[in-house]
Amino acid sequence: MANRMKAIQFTAKGEARLADLGVGDVPAGHALVKVKAAGLCHTDIDVLHARYGDGAFPLVPGHEYAGIVEAVAADVTGLQVGARVAVDPNLPCGTCPACRKGLTNLCRDLKAYGVSHNGGFAEYSVVRADQLHGIGDLPFPVAALAEPLACVVNGLNSTGIRGGAPLPKDALVIGAGPIGLLLALSLKAEGVETVTVADINESRLAFAAGLGLGGIVSGSDELAAKRRSYDFVADATGIASVVEGMIDLLADGGTALVFGVCAPDARISVAPFEIFRRQLRLAGSHSLNRNIPDALEILKKDDGGMARLVSHRLALEEVLPFFTRKPTDPATMKVQFAAD
């Protein structure tokens, strides 16, 4: 077993580097995972700039990852060396009111790998054994999509779409980035008849079309003409004005999902009378709530569309610049660290 490893490490607010770190011991109840794929999420950027989490530095980021179990603590049962696994990064306290209600994603003291504990942008990661889920023969880059897809599953659960409620006929997802497209593909997989993606970038809409999704340009006359047309609208941009505009796009009796991460101090203006009179439903969704197994089942049934969202598979040193500069190429979707 290796004693040293390469890792991306946040050393202070806004400061990231490639580091040589000790692998560390495997404490009771834990396993050592050799990371094979780890995805970059905008939340990682927020962690770097202390906009999300506790600002606990130094820290190895990365909460979307999969790999192979390299070693297990002596007290761990039911998990073998060599197992292919995906990580559930959330570490709820288990005792607060939200946890007792089963809302572990709303834990008042929520911790997470890659946020408060060292995560997946490293050659190895020490993970609690009960946070690991077998992935069967899924390719590691696909399995590393389980965490963002689990966030989507939690969102669909919060709106009742996965809970047996009547499916919307026409759905709109605003934002054609990787998480918006995962959401749109999941709606399609659930059986929603028409799923459209809105974005300001037409090349991203062309990519969405290649996935079998409809496309419409954000801010266009075409979208304005769809006023009160959609049974379901979700924001995947995190832009407050987009969230506010969802209300006007909803058909009477429709549901709006606030899925993108807006700035904590952002505000929107909504007429309560309109929500009342048109019987609208506004839903929120934060993170994932023990949804990794469901996400893995979806990935196993997917026809390859979700796998196409991985646009970059890079060495750690090649991933590092993506933490400090915003990609300008619209073809950039999900950037992953890929181990040999």
Buried (B, 14 or more C-beta within 10 A) or exposed (E): EEEEBBBBBBEEEEEBEBBEBEBBEBEEEBBBBBBBBBBBBBBBBBBBEBBBBEBBBBBBBBBBBBBBBBBBBEEBEEBEEEBBBBBBBBBBEEEBEBBEEEBBBBBEBBBBBBBBBBBBBBBBBBBBBEBBBBBEEBBBBBBBBBBBBBBBBBBBBBBBBBEEEEBBEBBBBBBBBBBBBBBBBBBBBBEBEBBBBBBBBEEBBEBBEEBEBBBBBBEEEEBEEBEEBBBBBBBBBBBBEBBBBBBEBBBEEBBBBBBBBBEEEEEBEBEEEEBEEBEBBBBEBBBBBBBBBBBBEBBEEBEEBBBBBBBBBBEBEEBBEBBEEEBEEBEBBBBBBBBE
